[in-house]
Amino acid sequence: MGFIFSFLFLSTLATLAQEQKIKITGLIIDETKETVPFVTIGIVNKSIGTASTEDGEFSLLVSKNELIDTLYVSSLGYDTYKINVSDFIAKKDQNIILIENVVSLSTLVLLHPIDYVNRALKNLKNNTLSKTHVKEILYRRAASEDGKAKFFVENFIRFRDKGPAYWMGRFEVTEARKSVDYRFWKHTQWKHSLEYMCEVNLLRPGNSFHKRNLKKFDWVKTGSSSYEGEDVLILLGTNPKKTWEKVTLYIGLDDYKIFKLESGNSLYIYKKHQNGKLYLSYYRNSWGFPKDNIPPEMLGTRAESLNYKAEAFVLNVTLDKKKTKVKDYGLGLDMGSLDLPYHPKFWKKLNTPPDTKFYKKNKTELEGLFNVPLEKQYQLSNK
């Protein structure tokens, strides 16, 4: 029995050692030393990955078993960068220099822009991760009044989805933390911000501007790029009835995959899963409130300057049926109103992206209002 116990004990220690995560960080720059934002970073043939921040920085948690794997960095317009994880950790600096991929499609016979849009929409289901899967998402939302930070909230979400070819699935907010709410107008959204993320996605069914309307837009080619060796067309669509309404799609020339979507202030970036299908990697949006949406008693006050900025980092994706079950929580609720306990240990272990200049500005301004550290605000404002 003693031998068996010792064996099991040592096996458990070995397993725990393998499960211990190593945090790697880096900065993505181009040949001119300018930072490159929203770049896809991941481990080859695994679902582990993240995106660089708007400042070009990234962090990624890997296990000891993954030290022998290959780290890849890919972005529209640049050659894909690959390096052994251990070799990257051993580098004197953690800068990754991306080489611009100059693309010229002038010698090719191209289809009309609308034909690429139609084919991309027709192949959306085949080109994206359309089997049931769960995306683990870090969703952030910052609120400001008069340009100063007044409220900040983060949710960790398990989103059971079938990709942009379908209407949104179910989701469970498992962890949350928020600052003290210093807003003059403590506005509550009618639904979770993740729902808005899906609703404003022009590719998803149910969106008022969905693909049936995109087909009616006037489309022109504005440029070309590349993604992991594939030529990509940059197409600008304009609503003929509302010329201010514009959409930009980045569509692969070979298989009509949509790698990037820009519409107004919203941005969606898609990356390749290990099976070659695309799934959402990063989302960003910002918005204010027209006077028609502001309560009459708030007009003429700081409430008129209330603005939101949101972003979502997809930290992991799983297709394992045993791990795709979620317990509905958060649907139809404002993300800043969720009543969940605050677990500091969870947030310390989470593979959160590096603090951006915007995040640091928010933190400084929130702490400066009444000299209350943000960590203390989390403890006061959450269970």
N, C-alpha and C positions, 0 to 999 in steps of 0.2 A: 504493500500500500504506500509506503514511504517513497519508493521509486516512482510509482505512478503519480503521486502528488507532486514530486519534484519535477517530473517530466512536464506535467500540465502547467505547473507554475512557470517553468522556463519557457514553455511554448507561449504562454500568455504574455510574458515579458517581451518575447520576440515579436509577437503580433502587435503589441502596443508600440514597440520601437519602429515597426514598419509603418504604423498609422500616424506617427508623429509628422506634422507638416513643417515644411521648410518654406519660408517666405522669400521669394525672389522679387526684386524690384528693378526697374529700368526706365530709361528715357528714350523715346523714339524721336530721331531727328533726321533731316534730309542732308544732302551734300553741302548745303549752304548753312548748316547748323541751325536751321529753323525747326521748331518742334512740329511734329505731325500728330494731330488729334484723331481720336476715334478709330485707331488702328486695331485690327483683330490680332490677338495674341493667344496662342494655345499650344497644346502638346499634340504632335502628329498621331493620328489614329486613335485619339481619345477625346472625350467630350469636355475635358478640362480646358477652360479658357476664360478670357476677359477681353476688355477693350481699353485702350489707352484713354486717359482723360482729355479734356479740352486743352490741357497744358502738355499733352504728349507723354505723361508718366503712366506707369502701370505697376501693379503688383499681382503676384500669382502664388498660390499655395500648392506645393508639390510634395509628394511623399518621397522617402528614400528610394523606393522602387523606381521612381520616375526620373532619378538622376541620370540614368543611362538613356533616357528617351530624348527625342528631338523637339526643341522649342521652335515654333515657327511664328513669323510676323508677316501679315499680309495686309495690303491696303490698295485701294484703287489708285492706279497711276504709278505704282512702284513695283520693282521686282520683289518676289517673296524672299524673305530672309530666313535662313535656317541655321541652327546651331545646337550642339549637344548641351543639355541642361547643365551638366557639370562644368563644361567648358565656359558657359556663360557666367556661372557663379564665380569661376576662377579669374575672370577678366579683371583687369585693374580698374576699369570703369564700366559701368553698366549701361553705357550709351549704345544704342543700335542705330546704325546709319542705313537708311533706306536709299536705294539707287532709283532715280526716276526712270520709268520705262516710257520712252518716247514712241508714240504710236502714230502711224500715218495710214489712213484708210483711203487715201485719194485714188489709189490704183485699183481698188476693189469696186465691183459693181454692187451697189447697195440697194436694198429695197427702199420703198418710201417709208418715212418715219412712222406713219400710222400702222404700217404692216408689222413693224417690230413690236409696237405697243400691243396690237391685237394678238400676235403670236405669244408674247410674254404673258398676257392675261389668260390666254387659252391654255398655256402650259404651266400655269401657276401651281396647280395641284401636284403635277409630276415633278416640278423643280424644287418644291419646298418640303419640309418635314411635315407630311400630312397624316402620318400615323399618330395615334394618341401618345403624347409625351408630356413630361413635366419639366418646365423651366423654373429654375431657382433664380429669383430676381431680387436685386436690391433696388428698391424704388425710393427716390428722394424727392421731396418737394420743399422749396423755400419760398417764403412770402415776404414781401417788402412793402413799405409805405414811405413815400417821399424819398425813394431810393435807398432806404436804410432797412436792414434785416429786422424782421419783427416776429417771425415764427419759422421753425424748421422741424420737419418730421421725416422719419425713415421707417419703411416697412420691409421686412423680409417675407417674400411671397413664394408659395408653391403654386404655379400656374399650370393647370391641366388643360392642354390645348391641342389643336390639330393644325396650327399654322394659319397664315393669312388667307388661304383658300377657303377657309371656313369662318363662320361667326365665332366669337370668343367662347371659350369653354368655361370651366369653373376654376375658382382659385381659393386659396387659404392663406390668410396672413397669419404667420406663426410667431413672428416677433415684431415688436414696434418700440420706437422711442421718439420722444418729441421734446422740444424746448418749452419754456414758458411761453404762453401766447401773449405777445405784447401788442397785437394788432388793435387799432382803433375799431375797425369793423371785423369782428370775429366771424367771417364768412364761412359757412358750411356748405360744401358741395353736396349735390343730391346723390352722388354715387362715388365709388372709389376712383381715384385717379387712373388706376389700371384700366378701368372700363372706358374712360375717356381715351386712353392710349390706343385701345382697340377701335373705338368709334371713329376717331379722326384718321385712322389708317385707310387710305383710299383704296387699298386692295381688298379689304375685308367686306363680305356681304353685309348688308344692313346699313352701311355707310351711305349717307345721302348723296355723296358724290362718287359712289362706287364705280366699278369698271364700266358699267353701262354708260356713265357720263364721261369717263375718260376717253371712250371711243369717239365721243363727239367733239373732243378738244381739237384745236389746231396744233399739229406737232411739227417741230423743226429740229434738225440736228444742230447742236451748239458746240459739239466737241467730241473727242474720243479719249479713251483711257484704256486701262487693262486691269485684270484681276487674276492673279495666279496663272499667268501665261495666256489668258483668254482676252481677246479684244473686246472692248466695251464701248457702246455708243452712249453719248449723253444727249438725251432728248428733252426738249422743253415743250410742255403742253400749255396752251392758253384757252380759257373758256371764251368762245366767241361772243357769248352774251354778257359775260362779266370779265373784261380784259384784265382786271386786277387779280383774277384768280388764276394762279400759275402752279404747275407741277413739273418737277424735274425727275426723270427716271434714268437710272444707269442700267442698261440692258446688255447682256452678253450677246456677242455677235453669232456665236455658234449654237447655243442651246436656249437663248432667250431668257436666261435667268435675270431676275431683278435684284441687283446687289445693293442698291441704295435708292431711297425715295425722299425727296424734299418737297414740302408743301407748306407755304407760309413759314411759320416759325418751327414747324415740326420736322424732325429728321429721324429716319429709320435706316439702320445699317444691318445688313444680313451677312452671315458668315456660313461657311460650309461645315456641315457635320461630317464625321468620319465616313459616312456612307455617301457623301457627295451632295446630299440635299441641303438646301439653305434653311436657316432659321434666324430669328431676330437676335442680334447681338447687342445692340445699343439703341436707345431711344432718347430723344430730347425734345422739349417743347417749352414755350413761354407764352404767357397771355395776361392781358389786363381785363378790365370789366367796363363795358359801355355803360353810360349813365342810366339806360333803361333797366339795367340789371341791379342797380344800386338802390337800396331802400330809400324812400324819400327823405326820411329823417337823417340820412347819412350824406345827402348831397351838400356840397360846399365844405365838406370836412376832409380829413386825411384819407377817408375811405375811397375817395375818387382816385387816389394814386396807388391803390392796392394792385400788386402784380405778383404772379406766380412764375416760378421756374421749376421744371421737373425734369428728371432724367432717370433712366432705368438701365442698370447693368445686368445682363444675363450671365450669371456666374457658373451655371452648370445645367446640363440637359440629360435626362434619363428616359430611355425607351422601355426599361424593364417594367413589365406589367405589374409585378409585385410592388413596385415603388411609385406607381402612377395614381394611387388613390389619394384623394384630398378630402378634408373635412371643410365644407363651405364656411368661410368666415371672412367678412369684409365686403361682400357683394351688396351694393346699394347703400354703403356707408361712407362717409367722408373719412379719408385715411388719417386725418388728424384727430378724429373723434373715437378711434378704436380703443377699447378698454382692455388692454393686455398688460401683464406684468413686465417690468423692465429687468432683463437679465444681462448685467454688465459682462459676465464671462462669455456669453454667446457673442456679443459684439466685438470683444477683444480677439476672439478666435476666427471671426468671419473674415473672409478674403475681401475686405473693403478696398476700393481703389484709393490711391494716394490722395491726400488733401489737395484740392485744386486752389488756385488763387481765389476763385469765387467762394469756395467752401471756407477758406481761411478768413475771408472778408466777412462772411456771415457769422462765423464763430466769434470773431473779434467784436463785431457790432452787437450781437446778442449778449455777450458777456459784459460789454461796456455800458449797457443801459442801466443796470443796477449793480454792477460788479459781482454778478453771480456766475461762477464757472459753468460751462455748458454741461459738464458731467453732473454737477449739483442740480442743474435744471432738469436733467433727465430723471434724477431721483425724486424730485419734487413733483414733476408733471405726470409721471407714470406710476402704476401700482407699486 
